[in-house]
Amino acid sequence: MISTRIIREVAEAHGLTPSDIIGRERTRPYSRARHEAMWRLYQVRLVDGRRRYSFPMLGRIFGRDHTVCLHGVRRHEARMGVEA
């Protein structure tokens, strides 16, 4: 599944485990990695151009409310300097 692969890749890049990414820890290294994983999943597109994962879907994957995922994606974009 795409979501588990991306979460695993982000976790490895940050020296964490996939459980750390999905977990409840809120310190900076965990939240930044989690935001990156949310952003990367949000960028996945279907063949017809639609997004593969909506914010409610991301919320279910990460065990959070969809607004938390929206915030995480926006924070990651701000850190990267990406105009949304």
Phi, psi and omega in degrees: 000142184299316185297317181292325179295314181294317179299318179296316180298315180294317179300314180297319180296331182259004180071031180240178174254160175303327178295325177296320181296318183274342185295184186266353182303137185242009179289162189307311183300323180288313183292323178295318177295320179296317178297319178297317179296318177299314181298315181297320177293323180294335181279346181293129181244151172278172181302323182277004176097350179287156177288139179286322184240119175277171178297320175298323177294318177298320178301319178293320180296316185266359179068037182223170176288152182298331180290331175294320178292320176301314178298316181298318179295316180295320179296317180296318178297322179294319178296325181277345183078026180271133175276121184285000000 
